[in-house]
C-alpha cells in the first residue's frame, strides 16, 4: 500500500512539472518578439545591358519573411542603407512600401531601380541591413552564412549598365554554361531578358534557364550557323 501511495505522489509531482514546463514553453512562443529577415539570394547583381536603351527603370523583388505569429493589421519594418553604399536611395533605387500586410508571414519587397548615365562607367552597390521598428526587430543570422557579410540580416544590390562577368559565373553557372565570354553573356541576356538572371536559386529555376539557353542557341544556329565569340570560339552550353 505504501509503495502504491508513493508511486501516486511521484506521478502527481511529475505531471505538475510537465504542465508547468508546457506553460513556460507556450509563454516563450507567444511572448517572442516579432522579427523579420531576408530569406534567399542575399545578393542581386543587375545589369541594364539586358534591356534596350528605352528601358530606364525596372523592378527587383527581395523575398522576406517574419518570425512569430501573423496579426490582423499591417505592420511596418525598416531597411537601413549603409553609409558605405555607392548606390543612392532615391536616385539609383527606391523601396516599395516597407509593410507586412495583415495576416501575412512573407513579402516580396519591390525595389525600383533606375538606369542612370554613371552606370556605364561604374558599378554601384547598395548594402542593406534590417533595422528595428515598433513592429519588428531584426531576424536571425543563419549559421550556414557564417562569415558571409550578406546573411539573413544583410543584403546587397549591385547595379551597372555594363557587360560584366557575373560573380556567380565560376561558382555556379560554369557547370551549365562552360567558359565565360562576353558574346555568350550577351546572348544569355538577350534571350532570357533579365539583367538579374544569375540570381535564380532553386534547381527548377536553374534548369529552366539552362534549357531556355540551349533551345535558343539551337534555333540561332539553325538560322545563322554557329555563334562565334570574341575569342574566335564557338559558343556552346554544356
Secondary structure as the mmCIF struct_conf table of DSSP 4:
data_model
#
loop_
_struct_conf.conf_type_id
_struct_conf.id
_struct_conf.beg_label_comp_id
_struct_conf.beg_label_asym_id
_struct_conf.beg_label_seq_id
_struct_conf.end_label_comp_id
_struct_conf.end_label_asym_id
_struct_conf.end_label_seq_id
HELX_RH_AL_P HELX_RH_AL_P1 UNK A 2 UNK A 31
HELX_LH_PP_P HELX_LH_PP_P1 UNK A 32 UNK A 34
STRN STRN1 UNK A 35 UNK A 38
BEND BEND1 UNK A 40 UNK A 40
STRN STRN2 UNK A 43 UNK A 47
HELX_RH_3T_P HELX_RH_3T_P1 UNK A 48 UNK A 50
BEND BEND2 UNK A 51 UNK A 51
TURN_TY1_P TURN_TY1_P1 UNK A 53 UNK A 54
STRN STRN3 UNK A 57 UNK A 67
BEND BEND3 UNK A 68 UNK A 68
BEND BEND4 UNK A 72 UNK A 73
STRN STRN4 UNK A 75 UNK A 76
STRN STRN5 UNK A 79 UNK A 81
TURN_TY1_P TURN_TY1_P2 UNK A 83 UNK A 84
BEND BEND5 UNK A 86 UNK A 87
HELX_LH_PP_P HELX_LH_PP_P2 UNK A 88 UNK A 88
STRN STRN6 UNK A 89 UNK A 89
TURN_TY1_P TURN_TY1_P3 UNK A 90 UNK A 92
STRN STRN7 UNK A 93 UNK A 95
STRN STRN8 UNK A 99 UNK A 100
HELX_LH_PP_P HELX_LH_PP_P3 UNK A 101 UNK A 101
TURN_TY1_P TURN_TY1_P4 UNK A 102 UNK A 103
BEND BEND6 UNK A 105 UNK A 105
STRN STRN9 UNK A 106 UNK A 114
HELX_RH_3T_P HELX_RH_3T_P2 UNK A 117 UNK A 120
TURN_TY1_P TURN_TY1_P5 UNK A 121 UNK A 121
STRN STRN10 UNK A 124 UNK A 130
BEND BEND7 UNK A 134 UNK A 135
STRN STRN11 UNK A 137 UNK A 138
HELX_RH_3T_P HELX_RH_3T_P3 UNK A 143 UNK A 145
TURN_TY1_P TURN_TY1_P6 UNK A 146 UNK A 147
BEND BEND8 UNK A 149 UNK A 151
TURN_TY1_P TURN_TY1_P7 UNK A 152 UNK A 153
STRN STRN12 UNK A 154 UNK A 160
BEND BEND9 UNK A 161 UNK A 162
TURN_TY1_P TURN_TY1_P8 UNK A 167 UNK A 168
HELX_RH_PI_P HELX_RH_PI_P1 UNK A 169 UNK A 173
HELX_RH_AL_P HELX_RH_AL_P2 UNK A 174 UNK A 177
BEND BEND10 UNK A 179 UNK A 179
HELX_RH_AL_P HELX_RH_AL_P3 UNK A 182 UNK A 192
TURN_TY1_P TURN_TY1_P9 UNK A 195 UNK A 196
HELX_RH_3T_P HELX_RH_3T_P4 UNK A 197 UNK A 199
BEND BEND11 UNK A 202 UNK A 202
HELX_RH_AL_P HELX_RH_AL_P4 UNK A 203 UNK A 224
STRN STRN13 UNK A 228 UNK A 228
TURN_TY1_P TURN_TY1_P10 UNK A 230 UNK A 231
BEND BEND12 UNK A 232 UNK A 232
HELX_LH_PP_P HELX_LH_PP_P4 UNK A 233 UNK A 233
STRN STRN14 UNK A 234 UNK A 234
HELX_LH_PP_P HELX_LH_PP_P5 UNK A 235 UNK A 235
#
